[in-house]
Amino acid sequence: MGKIFLMVAAATMVFAILAGCSMTSGSEEDLKPKTVATKEELKPFGKYKETVTYTIGKGTPGIPKLPEGQTYEDNAYTRYLKETLNIQNKNKFEAQSGDAYDQKVSMAVASDDLPDIMAVDASTLRQLVDNDMIADLSEVYESSASDILKEKYDSYNGRALEAATFDGKLMALPTTQNANVPTMLWLRKDWLDKLGLDEPKTVEDMEKILTEFVQKDPGGNGKGKTVGLALSKAIGGMYGSLFVADNIFAAYNAFPRQWIEQNGEVVYGSITEETKQGLGLLADWYKKGLIDPQLAVRKSVEDLIINGQTGAYFGPWWTPDYPLNSAKQKNERIDWQPYIISEDGSGEVTAYSQNPASEFYVVRKGFEHPELLPKLASVLNDKLVYEDYDYKPVLDFNTQGYDGGKPLNILVNYNDATAQMYKDLKATVDGEKDPQTLSIDDRASYEKIKGYLENPETADANQWSGYMSRMVAGKLMAETKVTEVHPVFFGQTESMKLKWANLVKLEDEAFLKIVTGQEDLDYFDEFVSTWKKTGGSDITKEVSQAIKK
C-alpha cells in the first residue's frame, strides 16, 4: 500500500514539474486567451473594437529625428494608426537600422523569442520558414490587403510576392523597389551648343562628342584638363547608380554582377563574352583619352562635375538633386541635360531590373492577429497616401523633417512609380490636377517646379534641380521604351558567405586594369578562369540549385 502511494505521489510530482515547464516555456502573449478578428475587423481598413497591442522589432534612424515629447511608440504615425485601426505598437527591441538591427534579429531568432512583427532579410526569411517560426499569410493577405496594395504588388508581375512565397504559401510581405531605369547620359548642353554639336542618339555619337570635349576644351579648363566621360572605379553592375557604364554594357546585351539566364542556363553576367566586348570599347575610349585619365586613383567623381571639369557621365533621373544641384550653385550658367543613347539610335534601350523585394516583414507564428500586417501595409501605402494625405499631424511630421515615426517601414509602390510621379506632376503643372491631391513629396517637388517655371532665368538651384529631375528626366523615364532583363537570383548561397567578397574584389580589379590599359583585353579570359577556380563555379551551381528549389 505504501509503495503504491509513493509511486502515485512521484508520478504526480513529475506531472506537476512537466506541467510547470510547459507553462513557462511559452511567452506570456501565447498564454493569453486567443481572440479572432470579426469579419468587419478583417477588412483592410476595419477598425478593431478592442485595442490590439502588437510587438515589433523597431529599426531606428541613425540620428533620432522625433519631435520633442514624441517617441517611437507615441508619435504622429502611431496616433494615426490608433485612430484609424485602434492598434498600438510596443517595441520588443529597438536598434539602428543596419548591422545593429540585424544582430537583434539574429538574437531573437536564436532564442525563439520573436516580436509579433519584424523586418528580416531574405536569408533570415528562409531560416524562419524552414524552422516553422512564422505565420502563413496567404489567407489574411486576401482578406485584409486593400485593392490598391494588391495592385501595387501585382505591378511587378508576380516577382515581388514570389520572393516571399514558399511551397505556394505567402510567408511575408516585402518592401518593394520600383523601376529606376533607364539611367541616362548627362551632358553639358552648353558645351554642345558652343561647339555646334548635335545631341546624341547612339553610342557612336557619344564617342564623337567626348572627342570634341577633350580636344577643344569648351569649358576653358586648360589644355589636357577637361575630362570627357567621368566614370567610377566600380565600372558597372550597380543598378540605377551614378557614374557606372551599365548603359554601354547594355548596348552589347551585357549585364555585369547580375545572375541571368543565357541559353537555358544560369550564368554570372560579369564573365560573359558580351561583357568582354563592353570592356573592350571602354578600354579603347580610355586609350583615346575620352575617359577620365585619373580613373584608377580618382577620389571624388563629384568634384569633377561640381568644378566644371567634365562634360559627361551616366546617372539616374534624380541626379539633378545630387551632384548637379551643387554644380548649379557654383555656376548658374551651366546647362546639364539628359539623353537616351542606344546602339542603333532608336531611343529604345535594354536594362536589367533590380531586386523587386528589398526586405521582408514577417508575423510570429501564434500571433492571434496575423491580418494586422496586411492591414498596416494597406493603411500606410494606400489610405494615408490617397485618402488621408492631408492628415495634419503626419503632414507636419514630414514637412518638418522628422523621421522614424512609422512603426513599420514597409514601403510598397507601383513598379512604375517614378514615371507616374512625372505624369502626376505634369498634370498638376498643366492645371489638370489639384496640387492638394499630390503626395507629400510630390507636393514639395511641385512647389520647386512652379518656382522654376515662373522665371527660369532667376530660379535658384533647388528649383532648377526639382524641374530637371522631375519634369525633364522624369519625362524620359516615362516615355523611353525599356526592354527589361530580369536577373534570376538575388540571394546568398553558402559558398558566397565565404568567397563572394574576394570574387567581387577580383572582378573590380580585373575590370579596372582592362579599362585603364594595365592589362590587355585578353586578360579578361584569365580573370574568368580564376573566378571559376576560386569559387565562382561552385557558387554558380548553388545558384542554379536555389532557383530550382
KEZA-587040 format. One line per field, with one value per residue (C-alpha): residue number from 0; x, y, z. Coordinates in Angstrom, 1 decimal. Layout:
BEGIN
num: NUM,...;
X: X,...;
Y: Y,...;
Z: Z,...;
***
This chain:
BEGIN
num: 0,1,2,3,4,5,6,7,8,9,10,11,12,13,14,15,16,17,18,19,20,21,22,23,24,25,26,27,28,29,30,31,32,33,34,35,36,37,38,39,40,41,42,43,44,45,46,47,48,49,50,51,52,53,54,55,56,57,58,59,60,61,62,63,64,65,66,67,68,69,70,71,72,73,74,75,76,77,78,79,80,81,82,83,84,85,86,87,88,89,90,91,92,93,94,95,96,97,98,99,100,101,102,103,104,105,106,107,108,109,110,111,112,113,114,115,116,117,118,119,120,121,122,123,124,125,126,127,128,129,130,131,132,133,134,135,136,137,138,139,140,141,142,143,144,145,146,147,148,149,150,151,152,153,154,155,156,157,158,159,160,161,162,163,164,165,166,167,168,169,170,171,172,173,174,175,176,177,178,179,180,181,182,183,184,185,186,187,188,189,190,191,192,193,194,195,196,197,198,199,200,201,202,203,204,205,206,207,208,209,210,211,212,213,214,215,216,217,218,219,220,221,222,223,224,225,226,227,228,229,230,231,232,233,234,235,236,237,238,239,240,241,242,243,244,245,246,247,248,249,250,251,252,253,254,255,256,257,258,259,260,261,262,263,264,265,266,267,268,269,270,271,272,273,274,275,276,277,278,279,280,281,282,283,284,285,286,287,288,289,290,291,292,293,294,295,296,297,298,299,300,301,302,303,304,305,306,307,308,309,310,311,312,313,314,315,316,317,318,319,320,321,322,323,324,325,326,327,328,329,330,331,332,333,334,335,336,337,338,339,340,341,342,343,344,345,346,347,348,349,350,351,352,353,354,355,356,357,358,359,360,361,362,363,364,365,366,367,368,369,370,371,372,373,374,375,376,377,378,379,380,381,382,383,384,385,386,387,388,389,390,391,392,393,394,395,396,397,398,399,400,401,402,403,404,405,406,407,408,409,410,411,412,413,414,415,416,417,418,419,420,421,422,423,424,425,426,427,428,429,430,431,432,433,434,435,436,437,438,439,440,441,442,443,444,445,446,447,448,449,450,451,452,453,454,455,456,457,458,459,460,461,462,463,464,465,466,467,468,469,470,471,472,473,474,475,476,477,478,479,480,481,482,483,484,485,486,487,488,489,490,491,492,493,494,495,496,497,498,499,500,501,502,503,504,505,506,507,508,509,510,511,512,513,514,515,516,517,518,519,520,521,522,523,524,525,526,527,528,529,530,531,532,533,534,535,536,537,538,539,540,541,542,543,544,545,546,547,548;
X: 0.0,2.9,4.7,1.6,1.1,4.8,4.5,1.4,2.9,6.1,4.0,2.0,5.2,6.6,3.4,3.4,7.0,6.3,3.2,5.2,7.8,5.1,3.6,6.8,8.1,5.7,5.6,3.0,1.5,0.9,-0.9,-3.5,-7.0,-7.0,-9.3,-10.3,-10.9,-14.5,-15.5,-15.6,-12.2,-10.6,-11.3,-8.2,-9.4,-11.7,-11.2,-10.8,-13.4,-10.8,-7.3,-4.9,-1.4,1.4,5.1,7.6,11.3,11.9,14.6,15.5,17.2,20.9,20.2,16.8,14.6,11.4,9.6,10.1,7.8,7.2,8.6,8.7,5.7,3.8,4.1,2.0,2.1,1.2,-1.6,-3.0,-2.9,-4.6,-7.3,-7.7,-7.3,-7.3,-3.8,-0.8,2.8,5.1,8.8,10.2,13.6,15.0,18.2,19.7,18.8,21.7,24.1,22.8,19.3,20.3,22.1,18.9,17.0,19.6,19.3,15.5,15.6,18.3,16.3,13.0,11.7,10.3,8.2,4.8,6.0,9.5,11.6,14.1,16.4,16.0,18.3,16.6,13.2,14.3,15.6,12.3,10.3,12.5,12.0,8.3,8.5,6.3,2.7,1.3,-0.1,-1.9,-5.5,-5.1,-3.5,-6.6,-9.0,-7.1,-4.9,-6.5,-7.2,-4.6,-1.9,-2.6,-2.5,0.9,2.3,0.8,2.6,5.8,4.2,4.4,8.1,7.7,5.4,7.1,10.2,8.2,6.3,7.4,5.7,2.7,2.4,2.9,5.2,6.0,5.1,8.1,9.1,9.3,11.9,10.4,12.0,14.7,15.8,16.8,19.8,20.8,23.7,24.1,25.9,26.9,24.4,26.1,29.3,27.4,26.0,29.3,30.9,27.9,27.4,24.1,22.5,23.5,21.3,23.9,27.0,29.0,27.5,28.6,32.2,32.3,31.1,33.6,36.4,35.3,35.0,38.5,40.2,38.6,38.1,34.7,34.8,38.1,39.8,43.1,44.8,44.6,42.5,39.0,37.6,35.4,33.5,33.6,33.5,33.5,36.3,33.4,32.9,29.5,26.8,25.4,21.7,20.5,23.7,25.9,29.0,28.8,28.9,25.8,24.4,27.5,27.4,23.7,24.4,26.2,23.5,25.9,24.8,27.7,27.1,23.7,22.7,21.0,19.7,21.5,20.8,18.7,21.5,22.2,25.3,27.1,26.8,30.3,32.0,30.1,31.6,29.2,30.8,34.2,33.0,31.8,35.1,36.9,35.0,35.7,39.4,39.5,37.9,40.4,43.3,42.0,41.8,38.0,37.6,39.0,42.8,42.9,40.1,42.2,43.1,40.2,38.8,35.7,33.9,31.5,34.3,34.9,31.2,30.9,34.1,33.1,35.9,33.9,31.1,29.6,28.6,25.9,23.3,19.7,16.7,17.4,21.0,20.0,19.4,22.9,25.5,24.2,22.5,25.9,27.3,24.4,25.0,28.7,28.0,24.4,25.2,25.8,23.3,23.3,20.7,19.8,19.9,18.9,21.5,21.4,23.4,21.0,19.8,16.2,15.7,14.9,17.2,17.8,18.4,18.4,15.9,16.7,15.5,11.8,11.8,14.4,13.3,10.5,8.0,7.0,4.5,5.4,3.6,1.0,0.2,-3.6,-3.9,-1.8,-4.1,-2.6,0.4,-1.5,-3.9,-0.9,0.7,-2.6,-3.2,0.4,0.6,-2.9,-5.3,-2.7,-1.3,-4.6,-7.3,-5.7,-2.8,-3.8,-3.9,-2.2,-0.1,1.6,1.8,3.6,5.8,7.1,7.3,9.4,11.9,11.2,11.9,11.3,7.7,6.2,6.2,7.0,8.9,7.1,7.0,5.0,5.0,4.0,6.8,6.4,6.2,8.8,7.1,3.8,5.4,6.2,2.7,1.1,3.3,2.8,-0.9,-0.7,1.5,-0.9,-3.8,-5.4,-4.8,-5.3,-1.9,-3.5,-4.1,-0.4,1.6,3.7,6.9,5.3,3.8,7.2,8.5,5.6,6.4,10.0,8.8,6.3,9.0,11.3,8.6,7.6,11.1,13.7,16.4,16.2,15.3,17.6,19.5,16.8,14.0,16.2,17.1,13.4,12.4,15.2,14.8,11.0,10.0,12.9,14.5,11.1,9.7,12.5,11.7,8.1,8.4,11.5,10.8,12.9,13.3,13.9,16.1,15.2,18.0,17.0,18.7,19.3,20.1,23.2,24.4,26.5,29.7,29.0,29.3,33.0,34.1,31.9,33.8,37.1,35.4,34.0,37.4,38.9,36.3,36.7,40.4,40.3,37.8,39.7,43.0,41.5,39.8,42.9,45.2,47.2,46.2,45.0,41.6,42.7,43.3,39.5,39.8,42.4,40.0,37.1,39.3,40.5,36.9,35.6,38.5,38.3,34.7,32.7,31.9,30.7,28.5,27.0,26.0,24.5,22.6,21.2,20.0,18.5,16.5,15.2,14.3;
Y: 0.0,2.4,1.6,2.3,5.6,6.6,5.7,7.8,10.7,10.5,10.4,13.4,15.3,14.5,15.6,18.8,19.6,18.9,21.0,23.8,23.5,23.7,26.7,28.7,27.6,29.8,33.6,35.4,36.6,32.9,32.2,34.9,33.9,33.9,36.3,36.1,39.1,39.7,39.9,43.6,43.8,41.6,44.3,46.3,49.5,47.8,49.2,46.8,47.2,46.5,47.9,45.4,45.8,44.2,43.9,44.8,44.9,48.6,49.7,53.3,56.0,56.7,60.0,60.2,62.8,62.8,66.0,66.8,64.7,62.0,58.5,55.5,54.2,57.5,59.9,61.3,58.0,55.7,58.1,58.0,54.2,54.1,56.4,54.5,50.9,51.0,49.4,50.2,49.0,48.1,47.8,44.4,45.7,48.8,49.1,51.3,50.0,48.1,45.8,46.6,45.8,42.6,41.5,42.0,39.9,37.1,37.0,36.9,34.0,32.1,32.4,31.7,35.0,36.9,40.0,39.8,41.6,42.4,43.0,40.4,39.8,37.0,34.5,35.0,34.6,31.2,30.2,31.2,29.3,26.2,26.2,26.8,30.0,32.4,32.6,31.7,35.0,33.6,33.9,37.2,38.8,38.0,39.2,42.2,43.7,46.6,46.5,49.2,47.4,44.3,46.3,47.7,44.2,43.0,45.7,43.6,40.8,38.5,38.9,40.7,38.3,35.4,36.2,35.8,32.6,29.1,25.9,28.0,29.9,33.6,33.8,37.5,40.9,42.5,46.1,46.8,48.5,50.1,50.5,53.1,52.7,53.9,55.7,58.5,60.1,63.5,66.1,69.7,71.1,74.5,72.8,71.1,74.4,76.2,73.5,73.3,69.6,67.7,66.0,62.3,59.3,56.5,55.2,56.4,59.9,59.9,59.0,61.9,64.3,63.1,63.6,67.2,67.9,66.7,68.2,71.6,72.3,74.2,74.7,76.6,74.3,74.4,72.1,68.5,69.3,68.7,65.1,63.5,60.8,60.7,57.1,55.3,52.8,50.2,50.1,48.5,46.4,48.9,49.3,52.8,54.3,57.3,57.2,53.5,52.3,50.0,51.8,50.9,47.3,47.1,48.1,44.7,42.9,42.6,42.8,42.7,41.5,40.0,36.4,36.0,33.2,32.6,29.7,28.0,28.1,30.4,32.5,35.3,38.4,39.6,36.7,36.6,37.4,40.3,41.9,41.5,43.4,46.3,46.4,46.5,49.6,51.4,50.4,51.9,55.1,55.3,54.8,57.7,59.9,60.1,58.7,60.3,59.6,59.6,57.0,54.5,57.0,59.5,60.0,62.1,62.0,64.5,67.1,66.9,67.7,70.4,72.2,72.1,69.8,67.2,67.2,63.7,61.0,58.3,58.8,58.2,60.6,62.1,63.3,67.0,66.7,65.3,66.4,68.8,70.9,71.7,72.4,74.8,76.6,77.1,78.1,79.1,79.3,75.5,73.6,69.8,67.8,64.1,61.9,58.3,56.6,53.2,51.1,51.8,55.3,54.1,55.5,52.1,50.6,47.3,47.3,44.8,45.2,45.3,43.0,43.9,42.9,44.6,43.3,41.2,41.7,38.5,37.6,35.4,32.1,32.0,35.8,36.0,38.8,37.9,40.1,43.1,43.1,43.5,46.0,48.1,47.9,48.9,51.9,53.2,52.6,53.2,55.1,57.5,58.1,58.5,59.4,60.9,62.7,66.0,64.4,67.4,65.7,63.3,66.2,68.4,65.4,65.0,68.6,69.5,66.8,64.3,60.6,57.1,57.6,54.7,51.5,49.5,50.9,48.7,50.7,49.2,51.2,50.7,49.4,52.5,54.9,57.3,57.5,58.0,60.8,62.6,62.2,63.5,66.5,67.3,67.1,69.5,71.9,71.7,72.6,69.1,68.0,69.7,70.2,69.3,65.8,65.2,63.1,65.0,64.5,65.4,68.5,69.7,69.0,70.8,74.0,73.9,73.2,76.0,78.4,77.4,77.8,81.3,82.6,80.1,82.8,83.7,80.3,79.0,75.7,73.9,75.0,74.1,70.6,70.0,70.8,69.0,65.7,65.5,67.0,66.7,63.4,62.2,62.6,60.3,57.8,57.8,57.7,55.7,52.1,49.8,46.1,44.7,41.7,40.2,38.7,35.3,35.4,38.0,35.8,34.4,30.9,29.0,29.5,33.1,33.8,32.8,33.6,36.3,39.3,38.1,37.4,40.9,42.3,40.1,41.4,45.1,44.9,43.0,45.4,48.4,47.0,46.3,49.6,51.6,49.6,48.0,44.7,44.0,42.7,39.1,39.3,39.0,35.3,34.9,36.7,34.4,31.3,32.5,33.5,30.0,28.2,30.3,29.7,31.0,27.6,26.3,29.3,29.1,25.5,26.6,29.5,27.0,24.7,27.5,28.7,25.1,24.8;
Z: 0.0,1.0,-2.3,-4.3,-2.5,-3.2,-6.9,-7.3,-5.4,-7.5,-10.7,-9.5,-8.8,-12.3,-13.9,-11.9,-12.9,-16.5,-16.4,-14.8,-17.5,-20.2,-18.5,-18.6,-21.9,-23.9,-23.8,-21.8,-25.1,-26.1,-22.8,-23.3,-24.4,-28.2,-30.0,-33.6,-35.7,-36.8,-40.5,-40.2,-38.5,-41.2,-43.8,-44.9,-43.0,-40.5,-37.0,-34.1,-31.3,-28.7,-28.9,-30.4,-28.9,-31.0,-30.5,-33.2,-33.9,-34.4,-36.9,-35.9,-38.0,-37.4,-35.8,-34.0,-35.6,-33.5,-32.3,-28.6,-26.4,-29.1,-29.0,-31.4,-29.6,-29.4,-32.3,-35.2,-37.1,-34.2,-33.1,-36.7,-36.6,-33.2,-34.5,-37.8,-36.8,-33.0,-32.8,-30.6,-31.1,-28.3,-29.3,-28.2,-29.3,-30.9,-32.9,-35.5,-39.0,-40.5,-38.6,-35.2,-36.1,-37.9,-34.7,-32.7,-35.2,-35.1,-31.3,-31.4,-33.9,-32.0,-28.7,-30.4,-28.9,-31.8,-31.8,-33.4,-36.5,-37.7,-40.8,-42.0,-44.9,-47.5,-45.8,-42.4,-44.0,-45.4,-41.9,-40.3,-42.9,-42.5,-38.8,-38.9,-36.8,-38.8,-39.9,-43.3,-44.6,-47.7,-46.3,-44.5,-47.5,-49.5,-46.8,-45.3,-48.0,-49.8,-53.6,-54.2,-52.1,-54.2,-57.3,-56.4,-55.7,-59.0,-61.0,-60.5,-62.5,-59.5,-58.9,-55.6,-53.8,-55.4,-53.4,-50.2,-51.3,-50.3,-51.4,-52.5,-49.2,-48.8,-45.7,-45.7,-47.2,-49.0,-49.2,-52.9,-55.1,-58.1,-61.5,-61.6,-65.2,-67.7,-66.4,-68.8,-70.4,-68.8,-71.0,-70.8,-73.3,-73.2,-74.4,-77.2,-78.3,-78.1,-80.3,-82.7,-82.0,-82.4,-79.5,-79.3,-80.2,-80.5,-78.7,-81.8,-81.4,-77.8,-78.8,-81.2,-78.6,-76.0,-78.5,-79.2,-75.5,-74.7,-77.7,-77.8,-74.1,-74.3,-70.5,-70.6,-68.1,-69.9,-72.3,-71.1,-68.1,-69.4,-68.8,-71.3,-69.5,-65.7,-64.6,-61.2,-60.4,-60.0,-63.7,-64.0,-62.3,-59.8,-60.5,-61.2,-59.9,-60.7,-62.8,-63.9,-67.5,-67.5,-70.5,-72.5,-71.4,-72.2,-75.8,-76.0,-74.0,-71.2,-67.5,-65.1,-61.5,-62.4,-62.4,-65.7,-67.8,-71.1,-73.5,-70.8,-68.2,-65.2,-65.8,-63.9,-66.2,-65.4,-67.1,-70.5,-73.9,-74.2,-71.1,-72.6,-75.6,-73.5,-71.6,-75.0,-76.0,-72.7,-72.9,-76.4,-75.2,-72.3,-74.7,-76.8,-73.8,-73.7,-70.2,-67.0,-67.2,-63.4,-63.2,-61.1,-58.4,-58.6,-55.1,-56.0,-59.3,-57.9,-57.7,-61.5,-62.1,-59.5,-60.6,-64.3,-65.4,-67.1,-69.7,-69.5,-67.1,-66.7,-64.0,-63.0,-63.2,-59.7,-60.4,-60.7,-56.9,-56.5,-57.5,-60.2,-57.6,-56.1,-59.6,-60.3,-57.1,-58.1,-61.7,-62.5,-66.3,-66.7,-68.7,-68.0,-70.0,-70.0,-73.2,-74.1,-76.2,-77.8,-80.2,-83.2,-82.2,-81.9,-78.5,-77.2,-74.5,-72.7,-69.0,-66.2,-63.3,-59.7,-56.9,-56.5,-52.8,-50.7,-47.2,-45.8,-43.0,-41.1,-38.4,-35.5,-35.7,-33.0,-33.0,-32.9,-35.4,-38.4,-40.5,-38.8,-41.1,-44.4,-42.7,-41.6,-45.0,-46.6,-44.4,-44.7,-48.5,-49.5,-47.2,-45.8,-49.4,-51.3,-48.7,-45.6,-47.3,-45.6,-42.1,-40.4,-37.6,-40.2,-42.7,-40.2,-39.1,-42.6,-43.7,-40.6,-41.5,-38.7,-39.3,-37.7,-36.8,-38.7,-36.6,-39.8,-42.7,-45.2,-48.4,-51.3,-54.5,-58.1,-60.3,-62.5,-59.6,-60.9,-64.3,-62.5,-60.4,-63.6,-65.0,-61.8,-61.7,-65.4,-64.9,-62.0,-63.9,-66.8,-64.5,-64.8,-61.3,-57.9,-56.2,-52.9,-54.1,-54.6,-52.1,-49.6,-51.6,-54.9,-53.4,-52.3,-55.9,-57.4,-55.5,-56.8,-60.4,-60.2,-58.9,-61.8,-64.5,-63.2,-64.1,-65.3,-65.5,-61.8,-60.4,-57.7,-57.8,-55.8,-58.2,-61.2,-59.8,-59.0,-62.5,-64.2,-62.2,-62.1,-65.4,-67.9,-66.7,-65.5,-69.0,-70.3,-67.6,-68.5,-72.3,-73.1,-74.2,-72.0,-72.6,-69.1,-68.4,-65.1,-63.1,-61.7,-58.3,-55.6,-52.6,-50.9,-51.2,-48.6,-50.6,-51.1,-47.4,-47.5,-51.1,-52.5,-51.1,-52.7,-56.0,-56.1,-55.4,-58.1,-60.6,-59.7,-60.1,-63.4,-64.9,-63.8,-65.2,-68.5,-69.0,-67.9,-70.1,-67.3,-68.9,-72.5,-73.3,-73.4,-69.6,-69.3,-70.2,-67.4,-65.0,-65.9,-65.4,-62.0,-61.0,-61.7,-59.9,-56.8,-56.1,-59.0,-60.5,-57.1,-56.5,-60.0,-59.2,-55.9,-57.6,-60.2,-57.4,-55.4,-58.4,-59.0,-55.3;
***
